[in-house]
């Protein structure tokens, strides 16, 4: 008799400034694999490279709006409780302690594979939450990795720039509920 694998939670972290339909497409793709049963969106508290994103509370609220109709997705505010926000290893260890009967997988872009040397203890992360990589435009394939198809090539920086210029954003780029929230809160204006 084969032993059933444990319930596996995908950890999908990012700035999500703002979260867009490409993020949602990637999350759905990850959940369509046999590797992940549930997916946690984890907005970072602060950007690792000192960029100044929209306030955490707004990014958290936008992620919740984007995933409101997704039964297998959760949005977590755990980053604001960590000693070292942005350290993925601490994040995973905290989740493991809170949910010891679960397994974990990181959901990251394939570009991270080539940047793993810059991460804190990435070797340990690979052991406790094996990455599930997503193809990215311009990033070469790596044989032997679990790789997801690339989501639509949407970029939060382009969306923010368009919003600053007052341009309308199509529904296939930015979910209407997220777009309404941005307008209501006057985010990304000059």
N, C-alpha and C positions, 0 to 999 in steps of 0.2 A: 504494500500500500504506500503510495507516495504522500508525502507530507505537503499540505497546502501551504502556499507561501503566505507570509503575514500581510495584513492590510498595509498597503504602501502609499505614503503621502508624498506627493511631489511638492518641492519647495521652489516657488517661483518668486524670486526677489528682484527688485529693481527700483529705480527712482520713480517710475510711473508718473512722469511730469509733462503732460498728462498721460493717463493710461488710454490706449487707443485700440482700435479693432484688430490691429496686428498682434498686440499682446493677447487679446481674447482668442484669436485664431490659434496662436501657439499653445495656449492653455488647453483649448479643446483638442488639438492634435495630440498633446501629451496624454490626455485622458482617454483618447481613442486607442492607445497602445495597451498591451497586456502588462506594462511595467508599473502603472500608476492607477490607484483606485480613487484618489481624492487629491485635490490640488489646493495648496495654501498660497495665496498672493501675500507677499511680505514687502510692503513699501519700506525703503530704507529711511532711517530717521534723518540722516545727512548724507550728502554725496561724498564718496570716497576721495574724489579729486578736487574737493573744495568748491565745486560749483554750487550756486545758491538756487535750489529748487523752490517751488511753491511750498508754503508751509505744510508740514507733515499732516496735520488734520485735514487739509483740503485734498491732498493726494490719497489719503485713506478713504475719505468720503467718495471720491471719484471712483476708486477701485470697487467700493461697495455698490455704487450705482451700476457700474459696468457688469458686475457679476451677479446682480440681484436675481436674475432668472436662471442661474446655473446651479443646479442642485448639488453638484459634486465639487463646487469651489467655495472656499472660505477666504476671508480677508482677515489678516492678523495684524494687530498693533504691537506685537512682541518687541520690535526694534526699540521702542521707547523704554523698555524695561531692562535692556542689556547694559552691562558695565562698559562694553566696548562696541557700541553700535557700528554696524558695517562689517564686523568680523563674522563671517559666515560659520566658522567653526563653533564659536560660542552660541550662535543661533541654533545650529543643529543639535548641539549638546543640550541646550535648554529644552528643545522640542522632544528630544529623546527622553529626558528626565520626566517630562510631563505626560508623555504617551509611550511608555516603555514596551508596549505590545505591538507597536507599529514599526515598519521599516520606512526608510526615507530615501528619496532620490532628488538630487538637485536638477532643476530644469534651467539650462543656461545656453547661450549662443556658442557655436563652435569656435568663435574667436577666443573664448575663455580658455580653451585647450592650449592655445599658443601664448596665453598670458598667465598661466597657472603659477609660474615661478614668482609672480608678484603678489600672490595671495598668501595670507597667513596660513601655514600648515595645510596646503592643498593636498598633500599626500594623505594626511589623516582624513580630510573631507572625502577623498575618493574611497576610503575604506568604509566610512560610516554612512555616507549618502552618495553612492556612485552617481556621477553626473549622467544625465540624459541630455545630449547635445542637440541643438537645433541648427540646421544649415543656415549660413549667413552669406549674403551676396559678397563675392570677392574673397571668401575664406576657403582655402583648399580642403578637400575631404581628407579624413584620416582613417585608414583602414582599421577595422577592429573595434570601433567605437559604436555605441548605441546612438544613432543619429536620426532626428526627426526631420521631416520635410520643412523647408523654410516657410515661415509665415509671410504674408504680404509685406513688401518692403516699405513699411511706414516708419517714420522717425518723429519722435516727440519734438525734437529741435525744430524740424520743418513745420510742424503743427503750431508750435509756439510762435514762430516767426510769422506765419500766416495770420494767426489771431492778433498779433501786435499790429499788423497792417490792416486789420479790420476785414479780412477776407472771410467769406463763408467757408465752412468745412463740411464736406460731404458726409452723409451718414455712414458710408462704407469706410470712412477714415476715423471718425470720432462718433461714438454712440450718441444719439440725440439727448439722452438723459445727462451724459457727461458734458455735452456742449451747452445744455441749458444751465447746468451748475456753474460752468465757467463764466457764462454771461452774467448770471445772478450774483456771483461772488466777485466779478470784475477781475478775474485772474488773467494774467499774461497781457494786460493792457500796457500801453506806453507809460 
